[in-house]
Amino acid sequence: MKNVRTNTDIAHQLTLLPDLTPAPNVSARFLLSRDTREIGMRHVAEIRHMLAEQKAARESANVLTLPARADHAA
């Protein structure tokens, strides 16, 4: 089987920097298009959401639910 690249296989350089204005000493190869930044930030948001779900699942698994006591005073 041949290893053929299509237009959908284009790699994107991602950044997590919140400031969209590049520093004067940043190489042109690290400047990103708006689309690439948005794709990267969506990907980061998905990862953060996944990590939050995993953390919530771990924390809920560590909670002990004790049976209610019916013989205590109100």
N, C-alpha and C positions, 0 to 999 in steps of 0.2 A: 504494500500500500504506500502511495506517495504521501509525503508530508507537504501538503499544499496550504498556504495561508490565504484566507479570504479577507474581504474588507471588514468583516466582523471580528477578526482576530487581532485588531490593532491594540497594542499595549498603550496604557495611559500612565503618565507620571502623576502621582497624587501628592497632595500636600495637606498638612493640618494647620498651617499658619492662618490665623484669622484675618490678618491684614492683607488686603488684595493689592496694595501698592508694593512693588518689589523694592528691596533695598538696593542701593546703588552698586553694591559689590556682588550682586547675584548674577551668575552666568545666564546667558540667554537660553541655554538648554533647560533651565529650571523654571522658566516662565510658562505658565499654564493658561490654556484657553478657559473661558468661562464654563463651557460645557464640561471640560475635564474636572474643574474644581467642583462643580455641582455633582458630578458622578462620584467623585471621591468623598465628598461630604455626606452624600446619601449612603455610601458604603460604610463610612465610619458610624453613622447613625444606626444602621442596621446591626453592626457589630456591638455597639453600646447597648442597644435594645436586647440583643441576644444574651449579653453578659448579665444585664439586669434581671432577665428572666431566670437565668441559671442561679444567680445569687438568691433570688426570692425562693426558688425551689429548694435550695440548700437550707435556707433559714427556716422554711416551713417544715422541712424534714427533721429539724433539730428541736421542734417544739413538742413538749410532752403534754398531752391532754389528760388531765386527771378526771376520774369519775366524780360526778356531783354527789355531795353528801346530803342525804335527806334527814339525818338525825341531828342536825345542829340548830341552834336557836336563830331566829330571824333577826 
